[in-house]
């Protein structure tokens, strides 16, 4: 059975990924190479949350938590990469 908050989280994550996809097409930012996969892992965690309510609870629950954990690692790596990346000429101004 689904909870309303799980469905709302799924749709808000899906909209966020669509916005990120559209913005990433305009200009590729190499510093975000870890951030984009992290967002996709968050969305996959939301999908696994919904699927665990239908069938294979233990399997999808494990996948959900693994994807959220991997997303956290990717976000931390992305923050570290942004912090340690050399500043461009525009950022120095």
TAWOHU-V141765 format. One line per field, one symbol per residue. burial: I if it has 24 or more other ideal C-beta (glycine too) atoms within 12 Angstrom, else O. A space follows every 10 residues. Layout:
BEGIN
burial=???
END
This chain:
BEGIN
burial=OOOOOIOOII OOIOOOIOOO OOOOOOOOOO OOOIIIOIII IIIIIIIIII IIOOOOOOOI OOIIOOIIOI IOOIIOOIOO OOOOOOOOOO OOO
END
